[in-house]
Amino acid sequence: MSWSVKELVVWLNEVERVADSRSKFDWLEIPPTASSTAIQEAYHAIARTRHPDLFRQLEPAMLDRLVRMYGRITAAYADLKEPEKCAAYLRELRGPRPQTAPPA
């Protein structure tokens, strides 16, 4: 079931405030340890509640906000559903490995 407009507006206000600091996992509301099945299920659950097509009655400015944020969700899913891209992203999140001294 889709969200009410009120629920959607609360969510939009929250995610827009922190959009640039959210990870791809945050956009899908899952932990970085999520399986490929969990990634897919999370995306589809979000689509059932927040897809822009469910809110065509919104005023244009509000619908535009939703389309932008949903685009971030879709982009996150596009990367995380591909095992190689997901693994590369996890490495990026972890950062560079510390250098170890060569054996003496």
N, C-alpha and C positions, 0 to 999 in steps of 0.2 A: 504494500500500500504506500502511496506517495505521501510525502510530508504535507502538512498544512503550510500555507503561505507564511504564517507567523513563525513556524519552526524553521522554514527555509531562510527567512530574513535574519533570524538569530544566528544561524549557521554561517550565512554569508558574511555578516558583520565580524564574526569571530575569525573565520579563515582569511578574510582579506587583510585583517590586521597583522597576521603572522605568515602570510602567503610565501614570502621570500625565504623564510627560515624553515619551511616545512620540507621534510625529505619526501622522496617518492613513496616510501612506506607510510608516512604520515598522511599523504593524500588518499591512500587506500585504507587508512585506519587499521593497519596491521603491523605486527612487529617485524623487524628485519629477518627473523628466523622463520617467517611464514613459508609454507610449502607452495609449490606451483598451483596446487588445487585451492589452497586458501587465498592466494592472490586472485585467481579467477572468481572465486565465490565472493570475495570482498568487492571486486569491481561490479559484478552483477547485482549485488545487494544495494550498492550505491546507485546504480542505474535505475533500479526499481523505485527509489525514493527521491532522487534529485535530478534525474535527466531533464534537460531543458524542455523537451517536448511535453512533459507533464505540467509545465507551468506557462503555457502559451498565453494565458490570460493576464500575466503580469504586465505592468507598464514597461515600455521599451527599455528604459534605463535599468530597471531591476532585472529584466531578462538578459540584458547585455552583461551585467555583473555575473549572473549565473552561468552564462555561456563561457565567460572567461575562466571562472573557477572550475567548471566542469571540464574545460579543455585541459587544465592542469591534471585533473584526475585521469583523463583519457591518455595523456602523454605519459604519466607515471605507469599506468597499466601497460601501455605499448612497450615500454622498456622492461618492466619487471616480469612480464609473461614470457620473455625470451631468456632462456637459462644463461646464455653467454653474456647478454647485456646485464642481467640481474647480478651475476657473479662479478662483473667488472664494476658495477655500481657499489656493491658491498665492499670491494677492495678500496674504492674511492672514499667511501664513508670512513673506513678504518684509518685511512691516511698512510703515508709511507712507513715502511718498516724501519725500525732503528738500525743503524749501521753497527755491525759487530766487528770487533778487531780480528784480523786474520790470525790463524794459529801461528804460534812462535816456533 
